[in-house]
Amino acid sequence: MTLIQCEECSQPISERARTCAQCGYPRLPPPWTHRAFKVLVGLAAAIFISMFVLSMILAWVSRKPFELDLRDIEPRTTLQLQDAPGRLG
């Protein structure tokens, strides 16, 4: 636990204290601990995630079907299996 100085009376107080024990001066918590900041960050994250999911859905829905024309493909010659010497068969 770290001791800091009170902004009003300059007496040492705990870093976790909400008010000074000597003069009663209230300490403001850091801005990232305010509930409104946490709600704002959560809302921004929810918007980002929903935009990502929506873009994936739209990309999937608007994709073009895969078409393959087999008439344009030249047939490959198949390899003939040859009898290997020494094999029974």
Secondary structure, 3 states (H helix, E strand, C coil): CCEEECCCCCCEEECCCCECCCCCCECCCCHHHCHHHHHHHHHHHHHHHHHHHHHHHHHHHCCCCCCCCHHHCCCCCCCCCCCCCCCCC
